[in-house]
Amino acid sequence: MQTAKYKVLNGVRAFRRWAIPYFNSRIHAREFRPIICYLFTEWRCNIDCHYCFQYDNGIQRGTPSMNLDTAKAAVDWLWSIGCRVIPLMGGEPTLRKDFVLDVVRYGAQKGFFMYLPTNGYLLDKSFIDELGRAGVAAINLAVDCIAPRRGLPKALLAIEPQFRYLVERQKKYGYVLFFNINICRNNIKDARLLTEIARQNRIGTDYHLNEPPHAFVDTEHYTHHDDMLSITKNEWKEVDKLLDWLIEKQKQGWPMVNSIAHLREFKLRMRGRMQPWDCRAGHNGALIRTDGTLSPCFDLITYEADWGRIGEPKFDEDRLRDVKKRCLLNCSSTCYHTMADYYNLRLLPQWIGKHVRVG
């Protein structure tokens, strides 16, 4: 696939799968109309990142893995309410490759923008080709450093053959490829190097600020409370410099998922000075757990509350408002901050443009 055709495909796909659901959600503003809904398919993971509290190899959860019937029911329901973007999350989804292929294929055939976040360790050439043929729209490759560091096994050198093959095949299959980078206290320089490598390979980037889980959610399964690699006051200046550099590169046209406003908010978040923001969780985004129950977002996945299940959402406005009073000022979720920024109609073309610039 030639570069020009690839860019046009990404632009058209972004308009159909992101923009049209956005307009529908505006028309049905009082209804639960997700633009994006995550399928949390797997609690288990093949590696141990010290900052991650969203996996559980001890399987303390009642339903460790989502089954195919639940996944298909979720896809069918989301299609009926206008959602067209589904990421498959974990844990590590590729622990069950056949399941991933079945869900991606089913969703793609119904017209969804199906995307797969993965640490890349379990990818191989045949599986990458199968993903492409199944219709995967995006692959979010989680890498935090160049070489493995203490508590950060998601390293580019550990998956370089997989990365090279993903880059090689992206135009054949038309998927978007980007790095997902979690900024911690011990990978600040690596985040910049990874950004430069992404640019050299004509792919995008997505950034998160490492932050601890909310105090009111259940994290009994999490084993690194004393070593979660969160940014301290000692790293503020270095992180500021990184963020300023990222903002400048985005202004120059480097494709990044985060808005410039969101990157600036990272500075406030790490200093504990965030201001209220327009979180759309439970309105225009949600997560479906392994057992088919719902959560407004990732950070509340282990919060004990009944938000409904597939086909029966219970995102009551008063309850959402109450819980967000507890979490909003301690959250820099890339998904929901980006959604809040681009929920401004004036900025929507920028989001579509980012899809076009990749490649």
Contacts in CASP RR format, 6 or more apart in sequence:
PFRMAT RR
TARGET T0000
AUTHOR 0000-0000-0000
METHOD contacts of the structure
MODEL  1
MQTAKYKVLNGVRAFRRWAIPYFNSRIHAREFRPIICYLFTEWRCNIDCH
YCFQYDNGIQRGTPSMNLDTAKAAVDWLWSIGCRVIPLMGGEPTLRKDFV
LDVVRYGAQKGFFMYLPTNGYLLDKSFIDELGRAGVAAINLAVDCIAPRR
GLPKALLAIEPQFRYLVERQKKYGYVLFFNINICRNNIKDARLLTEIARQ
NRIGTDYHLNEPPHAFVDTEHYTHHDDMLSITKNEWKEVDKLLDWLIEKQ
KQGWPMVNSIAHLREFKLRMRGRMQPWDCRAGHNGALIRTDGTLSPCFDL
ITYEADWGRIGEPKFDEDRLRDVKKRCLLNCSSTCYHTMADYYNLRLLPQ
WIGKHVRVG
1 9 0 8 1.000
1 171 0 8 1.000
1 172 0 8 1.000
1 174 0 8 1.000
2 171 0 8 1.000
3 171 0 8 1.000
3 359 0 8 1.000
6 170 0 8 1.000
6 171 0 8 1.000
6 174 0 8 1.000
6 359 0 8 1.000
7 356 0 8 1.000
7 357 0 8 1.000
7 358 0 8 1.000
7 359 0 8 1.000
8 356 0 8 1.000
9 174 0 8 1.000
10 174 0 8 1.000
10 176 0 8 1.000
10 355 0 8 1.000
10 356 0 8 1.000
10 358 0 8 1.000
11 352 0 8 1.000
11 353 0 8 1.000
11 355 0 8 1.000
11 356 0 8 1.000
13 113 0 8 1.000
13 137 0 8 1.000
13 355 0 8 1.000
14 351 0 8 1.000
14 352 0 8 1.000
14 353 0 8 1.000
14 355 0 8 1.000
14 356 0 8 1.000
15 352 0 8 1.000
16 84 0 8 1.000
17 84 0 8 1.000
17 85 0 8 1.000
17 111 0 8 1.000
17 112 0 8 1.000
17 113 0 8 1.000
17 137 0 8 1.000
18 35 0 8 1.000
18 84 0 8 1.000
18 85 0 8 1.000
18 113 0 8 1.000
18 351 0 8 1.000
18 352 0 8 1.000
19 348 0 8 1.000
19 351 0 8 1.000
19 352 0 8 1.000
20 84 0 8 1.000
21 33 0 8 1.000
21 34 0 8 1.000
21 35 0 8 1.000
21 82 0 8 1.000
21 83 0 8 1.000
21 84 0 8 1.000
21 85 0 8 1.000
22 35 0 8 1.000
22 343 0 8 1.000
22 348 0 8 1.000
24 33 0 8 1.000
24 82 0 8 1.000
25 33 0 8 1.000
25 34 0 8 1.000
25 35 0 8 1.000
25 284 0 8 1.000
26 345 0 8 1.000
31 81 0 8 1.000
32 81 0 8 1.000
32 282 0 8 1.000
32 283 0 8 1.000
32 286 0 8 1.000
32 313 0 8 1.000
32 315 0 8 1.000
33 81 0 8 1.000
33 82 0 8 1.000
33 83 0 8 1.000
33 283 0 8 1.000
33 284 0 8 1.000
34 78 0 8 1.000
34 81 0 8 1.000
34 82 0 8 1.000
34 83 0 8 1.000
34 282 0 8 1.000
34 284 0 8 1.000
34 285 0 8 1.000
34 286 0 8 1.000
35 83 0 8 1.000
35 84 0 8 1.000
35 85 0 8 1.000
35 280 0 8 1.000
35 284 0 8 1.000
35 285 0 8 1.000
35 339 0 8 1.000
36 83 0 8 1.000
36 85 0 8 1.000
36 86 0 8 1.000
36 87 0 8 1.000
36 284 0 8 1.000
36 285 0 8 1.000
36 335 0 8 1.000
36 339 0 8 1.000
37 74 0 8 1.000
37 78 0 8 1.000
37 83 0 8 1.000
37 85 0 8 1.000
37 86 0 8 1.000
37 285 0 8 1.000
37 286 0 8 1.000
37 287 0 8 1.000
37 288 0 8 1.000
38 86 0 8 1.000
38 87 0 8 1.000
38 89 0 8 1.000
38 286 0 8 1.000
38 287 0 8 1.000
38 288 0 8 1.000
38 298 0 8 1.000
39 66 0 8 1.000
39 71 0 8 1.000
39 74 0 8 1.000
39 86 0 8 1.000
39 87 0 8 1.000
39 88 0 8 1.000
39 89 0 8 1.000
39 103 0 8 1.000
39 287 0 8 1.000
39 288 0 8 1.000
40 54 0 8 1.000
40 66 0 8 1.000
40 89 0 8 1.000
40 90 0 8 1.000
40 287 0 8 1.000
40 288 0 8 1.000
40 289 0 8 1.000
40 290 0 8 1.000
40 295 0 8 1.000
40 298 0 8 1.000
40 301 0 8 1.000
41 65 0 8 1.000
41 66 0 8 1.000
41 71 0 8 1.000
41 88 0 8 1.000
41 89 0 8 1.000
41 90 0 8 1.000
41 93 0 8 1.000
41 96 0 8 1.000
41 99 0 8 1.000
41 100 0 8 1.000
41 103 0 8 1.000
41 290 0 8 1.000
42 64 0 8 1.000
42 65 0 8 1.000
42 66 0 8 1.000
42 89 0 8 1.000
42 90 0 8 1.000
42 91 0 8 1.000
42 92 0 8 1.000
42 93 0 8 1.000
42 95 0 8 1.000
42 96 0 8 1.000
42 290 0 8 1.000
43 55 0 8 1.000
43 56 0 8 1.000
43 57 0 8 1.000
43 59 0 8 1.000
43 61 0 8 1.000
43 64 0 8 1.000
43 65 0 8 1.000
43 90 0 8 1.000
43 91 0 8 1.000
43 290 0 8 1.000
44 55 0 8 1.000
44 56 0 8 1.000
44 57 0 8 1.000
44 59 0 8 1.000
44 64 0 8 1.000
44 65 0 8 1.000
44 91 0 8 1.000
44 92 0 8 1.000
44 95 0 8 1.000
45 52 0 8 1.000
45 55 0 8 1.000
45 57 0 8 1.000
45 90 0 8 1.000
45 91 0 8 1.000
45 92 0 8 1.000
45 95 0 8 1.000
45 119 0 8 1.000
46 92 0 8 1.000
46 95 0 8 1.000
46 119 0 8 1.000
46 121 0 8 1.000
46 122 0 8 1.000
47 92 0 8 1.000
47 119 0 8 1.000
47 121 0 8 1.000
47 153 0 8 1.000
47 154 0 8 1.000
48 151 0 8 1.000
48 153 0 8 1.000
49 144 0 8 1.000
49 151 0 8 1.000
49 152 0 8 1.000
49 153 0 8 1.000
49 154 0 8 1.000
49 182 0 8 1.000
50 150 0 8 1.000
50 151 0 8 1.000
50 152 0 8 1.000
50 224 0 8 1.000
50 227 0 8 1.000
50 228 0 8 1.000
50 229 0 8 1.000
51 151 0 8 1.000
51 182 0 8 1.000
51 184 0 8 1.000
51 210 0 8 1.000
51 224 0 8 1.000
51 228 0 8 1.000
51 229 0 8 1.000
51 230 0 8 1.000
52 91 0 8 1.000
53 213 0 8 1.000
53 219 0 8 1.000
53 221 0 8 1.000
53 222 0 8 1.000
54 90 0 8 1.000
54 91 0 8 1.000
54 298 0 8 1.000
54 301 0 8 1.000
55 90 0 8 1.000
55 91 0 8 1.000
55 92 0 8 1.000
56 64 0 8 1.000
56 221 0 8 1.000
58 221 0 8 1.000
60 220 0 8 1.000
60 221 0 8 1.000
61 221 0 8 1.000
61 290 0 8 1.000
62 291 0 8 1.000
63 289 0 8 1.000
63 290 0 8 1.000
63 291 0 8 1.000
64 290 0 8 1.000
65 96 0 8 1.000
65 99 0 8 1.000
65 290 0 8 1.000
66 99 0 8 1.000
66 288 0 8 1.000
66 289 0 8 1.000
66 290 0 8 1.000
66 291 0 8 1.000
66 292 0 8 1.000
68 99 0 8 1.000
68 102 0 8 1.000
68 103 0 8 1.000
70 290 0 8 1.000
70 291 0 8 1.000
70 292 0 8 1.000
70 310 0 8 1.000
71 99 0 8 1.000
71 102 0 8 1.000
71 103 0 8 1.000
71 106 0 8 1.000
72 103 0 8 1.000
72 106 0 8 1.000
73 292 0 8 1.000
73 310 0 8 1.000
74 86 0 8 1.000
74 288 0 8 1.000
74 292 0 8 1.000
74 310 0 8 1.000
75 86 0 8 1.000
75 103 0 8 1.000
75 106 0 8 1.000
75 107 0 8 1.000
75 110 0 8 1.000
75 112 0 8 1.000
76 110 0 8 1.000
77 310 0 8 1.000
77 311 0 8 1.000
78 86 0 8 1.000
78 112 0 8 1.000
79 110 0 8 1.000
79 111 0 8 1.000
79 112 0 8 1.000
83 112 0 8 1.000
84 111 0 8 1.000
84 112 0 8 1.000
84 113 0 8 1.000
85 112 0 8 1.000
85 113 0 8 1.000
85 115 0 8 1.000
86 107 0 8 1.000
86 112 0 8 1.000
86 113 0 8 1.000
86 114 0 8 1.000
86 115 0 8 1.000
87 114 0 8 1.000
87 115 0 8 1.000
87 116 0 8 1.000
87 117 0 8 1.000
87 140 0 8 1.000
88 100 0 8 1.000
88 103 0 8 1.000
88 104 0 8 1.000
88 114 0 8 1.000
88 115 0 8 1.000
88 116 0 8 1.000
88 117 0 8 1.000
89 117 0 8 1.000
89 287 0 8 1.000
89 298 0 8 1.000
90 117 0 8 1.000
92 118 0 8 1.000
92 119 0 8 1.000
92 121 0 8 1.000
92 122 0 8 1.000
93 99 0 8 1.000
93 100 0 8 1.000
93 116 0 8 1.000
93 117 0 8 1.000
93 118 0 8 1.000
94 100 0 8 1.000
94 116 0 8 1.000
94 118 0 8 1.000
94 120 0 8 1.000
94 122 0 8 1.000
94 123 0 8 1.000
94 127 0 8 1.000
95 122 0 8 1.000
97 122 0 8 1.000
97 127 0 8 1.000
97 130 0 8 1.000
100 116 0 8 1.000
100 131 0 8 1.000
101 127 0 8 1.000
101 130 0 8 1.000
101 131 0 8 1.000
101 134 0 8 1.000
103 114 0 8 1.000
104 114 0 8 1.000
104 116 0 8 1.000
104 131 0 8 1.000
104 134 0 8 1.000
104 135 0 8 1.000
104 136 0 8 1.000
105 134 0 8 1.000
105 135 0 8 1.000
107 114 0 8 1.000
108 114 0 8 1.000
108 134 0 8 1.000
108 135 0 8 1.000
108 136 0 8 1.000
108 137 0 8 1.000
112 137 0 8 1.000
113 137 0 8 1.000
113 138 0 8 1.000
114 135 0 8 1.000
114 136 0 8 1.000
114 137 0 8 1.000
114 138 0 8 1.000
115 136 0 8 1.000
115 137 0 8 1.000
115 138 0 8 1.000
115 139 0 8 1.000
115 140 0 8 1.000
115 176 0 8 1.000
116 131 0 8 1.000
116 136 0 8 1.000
116 138 0 8 1.000
116 139 0 8 1.000
116 140 0 8 1.000
117 139 0 8 1.000
117 140 0 8 1.000
117 142 0 8 1.000
117 180 0 8 1.000
118 139 0 8 1.000
118 140 0 8 1.000
118 141 0 8 1.000
118 142 0 8 1.000
119 141 0 8 1.000
119 142 0 8 1.000
119 153 0 8 1.000
119 154 0 8 1.000
119 159 0 8 1.000
120 141 0 8 1.000
120 142 0 8 1.000
120 159 0 8 1.000
120 162 0 8 1.000
121 158 0 8 1.000
121 159 0 8 1.000
121 162 0 8 1.000
123 159 0 8 1.000
123 162 0 8 1.000
123 165 0 8 1.000
123 166 0 8 1.000
124 162 0 8 1.000
125 165 0 8 1.000
128 162 0 8 1.000
128 165 0 8 1.000
128 166 0 8 1.000
128 169 0 8 1.000
129 169 0 8 1.000
129 173 0 8 1.000
131 139 0 8 1.000
131 173 0 8 1.000
131 175 0 8 1.000
132 169 0 8 1.000
132 172 0 8 1.000
132 173 0 8 1.000
132 174 0 8 1.000
132 175 0 8 1.000
133 173 0 8 1.000
135 173 0 8 1.000
135 175 0 8 1.000
136 173 0 8 1.000
136 175 0 8 1.000
137 175 0 8 1.000
137 176 0 8 1.000
138 175 0 8 1.000
138 176 0 8 1.000
138 177 0 8 1.000
138 178 0 8 1.000
139 166 0 8 1.000
139 175 0 8 1.000
139 176 0 8 1.000
139 177 0 8 1.000
139 178 0 8 1.000
140 178 0 8 1.000
140 180 0 8 1.000
140 206 0 8 1.000
141 159 0 8 1.000
141 163 0 8 1.000
141 166 0 8 1.000
141 177 0 8 1.000
141 178 0 8 1.000
141 179 0 8 1.000
141 180 0 8 1.000
142 154 0 8 1.000
142 179 0 8 1.000
142 180 0 8 1.000
142 182 0 8 1.000
143 154 0 8 1.000
143 155 0 8 1.000
143 156 0 8 1.000
143 159 0 8 1.000
143 163 0 8 1.000
143 179 0 8 1.000
143 180 0 8 1.000
143 181 0 8 1.000
143 194 0 8 1.000
144 152 0 8 1.000
144 154 0 8 1.000
144 155 0 8 1.000
144 181 0 8 1.000
144 182 0 8 1.000
144 184 0 8 1.000
144 187 0 8 1.000
144 190 0 8 1.000
144 191 0 8 1.000
145 152 0 8 1.000
145 154 0 8 1.000
145 155 0 8 1.000
145 156 0 8 1.000
145 187 0 8 1.000
145 190 0 8 1.000
145 194 0 8 1.000
146 155 0 8 1.000
146 156 0 8 1.000
146 157 0 8 1.000
146 190 0 8 1.000
146 193 0 8 1.000
146 194 0 8 1.000
147 155 0 8 1.000
147 157 0 8 1.000
148 155 0 8 1.000
148 157 0 8 1.000
148 158 0 8 1.000
149 155 0 8 1.000
149 186 0 8 1.000
149 187 0 8 1.000
149 190 0 8 1.000
150 186 0 8 1.000
151 224 0 8 1.000
151 227 0 8 1.000
151 229 0 8 1.000
152 184 0 8 1.000
152 186 0 8 1.000
152 187 0 8 1.000
152 229 0 8 1.000
156 163 0 8 1.000
156 194 0 8 1.000
156 197 0 8 1.000
166 177 0 8 1.000
167 177 0 8 1.000
167 201 0 8 1.000
167 203 0 8 1.000
170 176 0 8 1.000
170 177 0 8 1.000
170 203 0 8 1.000
170 359 0 8 1.000
171 359 0 8 1.000
176 203 0 8 1.000
176 204 0 8 1.000
176 355 0 8 1.000
176 358 0 8 1.000
177 203 0 8 1.000
177 204 0 8 1.000
177 358 0 8 1.000
178 198 0 8 1.000
178 203 0 8 1.000
178 204 0 8 1.000
178 205 0 8 1.000
178 206 0 8 1.000
178 255 0 8 1.000
178 257 0 8 1.000
178 358 0 8 1.000
179 194 0 8 1.000
179 195 0 8 1.000
179 197 0 8 1.000
179 198 0 8 1.000
179 203 0 8 1.000
179 204 0 8 1.000
179 205 0 8 1.000
179 206 0 8 1.000
180 205 0 8 1.000
180 206 0 8 1.000
180 208 0 8 1.000
181 187 0 8 1.000
181 191 0 8 1.000
181 194 0 8 1.000
181 195 0 8 1.000
181 205 0 8 1.000
181 206 0 8 1.000
181 207 0 8 1.000
181 208 0 8 1.000
182 207 0 8 1.000
182 208 0 8 1.000
182 209 0 8 1.000
182 210 0 8 1.000
183 191 0 8 1.000
183 207 0 8 1.000
183 208 0 8 1.000
183 209 0 8 1.000
183 210 0 8 1.000
183 231 0 8 1.000
183 239 0 8 1.000
183 242 0 8 1.000
183 266 0 8 1.000
184 210 0 8 1.000
184 229 0 8 1.000
184 230 0 8 1.000
184 231 0 8 1.000
185 210 0 8 1.000
185 229 0 8 1.000
185 230 0 8 1.000
185 231 0 8 1.000
185 232 0 8 1.000
185 234 0 8 1.000
185 235 0 8 1.000
186 229 0 8 1.000
188 235 0 8 1.000
188 238 0 8 1.000
188 239 0 8 1.000
188 242 0 8 1.000
191 207 0 8 1.000
191 242 0 8 1.000
192 242 0 8 1.000
192 245 0 8 1.000
194 205 0 8 1.000
195 205 0 8 1.000
195 246 0 8 1.000
195 249 0 8 1.000
195 254 0 8 1.000
198 204 0 8 1.000
198 205 0 8 1.000
199 249 0 8 1.000
199 254 0 8 1.000
202 358 0 8 1.000
202 359 0 8 1.000
203 255 0 8 1.000
203 358 0 8 1.000
203 359 0 8 1.000
204 254 0 8 1.000
204 255 0 8 1.000
204 256 0 8 1.000
204 257 0 8 1.000
204 358 0 8 1.000
205 254 0 8 1.000
205 255 0 8 1.000
205 256 0 8 1.000
205 257 0 8 1.000
206 256 0 8 1.000
206 257 0 8 1.000
206 258 0 8 1.000
206 334 0 8 1.000
207 246 0 8 1.000
207 256 0 8 1.000
207 257 0 8 1.000
207 258 0 8 1.000
207 263 0 8 1.000
207 266 0 8 1.000
207 334 0 8 1.000
208 332 0 8 1.000
208 334 0 8 1.000
209 231 0 8 1.000
209 266 0 8 1.000
209 269 0 8 1.000
209 270 0 8 1.000
209 332 0 8 1.000
210 228 0 8 1.000
210 229 0 8 1.000
210 230 0 8 1.000
210 231 0 8 1.000
211 230 0 8 1.000
211 269 0 8 1.000
211 330 0 8 1.000
211 331 0 8 1.000
211 332 0 8 1.000
212 228 0 8 1.000
212 230 0 8 1.000
213 219 0 8 1.000
213 222 0 8 1.000
213 299 0 8 1.000
214 299 0 8 1.000
214 300 0 8 1.000
214 303 0 8 1.000
214 326 0 8 1.000
214 327 0 8 1.000
214 330 0 8 1.000
214 331 0 8 1.000
216 303 0 8 1.000
216 326 0 8 1.000
216 327 0 8 1.000
217 299 0 8 1.000
217 300 0 8 1.000
217 301 0 8 1.000
217 302 0 8 1.000
217 303 0 8 1.000
218 302 0 8 1.000
218 303 0 8 1.000
218 304 0 8 1.000
219 225 0 8 1.000
219 302 0 8 1.000
231 239 0 8 1.000
231 270 0 8 1.000
236 270 0 8 1.000
236 271 0 8 1.000
239 266 0 8 1.000
239 267 0 8 1.000
239 270 0 8 1.000
240 267 0 8 1.000
243 263 0 8 1.000
243 264 0 8 1.000
243 266 0 8 1.000
243 267 0 8 1.000
246 256 0 8 1.000
246 258 0 8 1.000
246 263 0 8 1.000
247 260 0 8 1.000
247 263 0 8 1.000
247 264 0 8 1.000
249 256 0 8 1.000
250 256 0 8 1.000
250 258 0 8 1.000
250 260 0 8 1.000
250 263 0 8 1.000
251 260 0 8 1.000
253 357 0 8 1.000
255 354 0 8 1.000
255 357 0 8 1.000
255 358 0 8 1.000
256 263 0 8 1.000
256 354 0 8 1.000
257 334 0 8 1.000
257 338 0 8 1.000
257 354 0 8 1.000
258 334 0 8 1.000
258 337 0 8 1.000
258 338 0 8 1.000
259 337 0 8 1.000
259 338 0 8 1.000
259 341 0 8 1.000
259 342 0 8 1.000
259 347 0 8 1.000
259 350 0 8 1.000
261 337 0 8 1.000
261 341 0 8 1.000
262 332 0 8 1.000
262 334 0 8 1.000
262 337 0 8 1.000
262 338 0 8 1.000
262 341 0 8 1.000
265 274 0 8 1.000
265 277 0 8 1.000
265 332 0 8 1.000
265 337 0 8 1.000
266 332 0 8 1.000
268 274 0 8 1.000
268 275 0 8 1.000
269 332 0 8 1.000
272 329 0 8 1.000
272 330 0 8 1.000
274 328 0 8 1.000
274 329 0 8 1.000
274 330 0 8 1.000
274 331 0 8 1.000
274 332 0 8 1.000
275 329 0 8 1.000
276 328 0 8 1.000
276 329 0 8 1.000
277 328 0 8 1.000
277 337 0 8 1.000
277 340 0 8 1.000
278 340 0 8 1.000
278 343 0 8 1.000
279 324 0 8 1.000
279 328 0 8 1.000
279 331 0 8 1.000
279 333 0 8 1.000
279 336 0 8 1.000
279 340 0 8 1.000
280 336 0 8 1.000
280 339 0 8 1.000
280 340 0 8 1.000
280 343 0 8 1.000
281 296 0 8 1.000
281 297 0 8 1.000
281 300 0 8 1.000
281 320 0 8 1.000
281 324 0 8 1.000
281 333 0 8 1.000
281 336 0 8 1.000
282 296 0 8 1.000
282 297 0 8 1.000
282 307 0 8 1.000
282 313 0 8 1.000
282 315 0 8 1.000
282 320 0 8 1.000
283 315 0 8 1.000
283 320 0 8 1.000
284 339 0 8 1.000
284 343 0 8 1.000
285 296 0 8 1.000
285 297 0 8 1.000
285 336 0 8 1.000
285 339 0 8 1.000
286 294 0 8 1.000
286 295 0 8 1.000
286 296 0 8 1.000
286 297 0 8 1.000
286 307 0 8 1.000
286 313 0 8 1.000
286 315 0 8 1.000
287 294 0 8 1.000
287 295 0 8 1.000
287 296 0 8 1.000
287 297 0 8 1.000
287 298 0 8 1.000
287 301 0 8 1.000
288 294 0 8 1.000
288 295 0 8 1.000
288 310 0 8 1.000
289 295 0 8 1.000
289 301 0 8 1.000
292 309 0 8 1.000
292 310 0 8 1.000
293 306 0 8 1.000
293 307 0 8 1.000
293 308 0 8 1.000
293 309 0 8 1.000
294 307 0 8 1.000
294 308 0 8 1.000
294 309 0 8 1.000
294 310 0 8 1.000
294 313 0 8 1.000
294 314 0 8 1.000
294 315 0 8 1.000
295 301 0 8 1.000
295 303 0 8 1.000
295 307 0 8 1.000
296 307 0 8 1.000
296 315 0 8 1.000
296 320 0 8 1.000
296 323 0 8 1.000
297 333 0 8 1.000
297 335 0 8 1.000
297 336 0 8 1.000
298 333 0 8 1.000
298 335 0 8 1.000
299 327 0 8 1.000
299 331 0 8 1.000
299 333 0 8 1.000
300 323 0 8 1.000
300 327 0 8 1.000
303 323 0 8 1.000
305 319 0 8 1.000
305 323 0 8 1.000
306 314 0 8 1.000
307 313 0 8 1.000
307 314 0 8 1.000
307 315 0 8 1.000
308 314 0 8 1.000
341 347 0 8 1.000
342 348 0 8 1.000
342 350 0 8 1.000
342 351 0 8 1.000
END
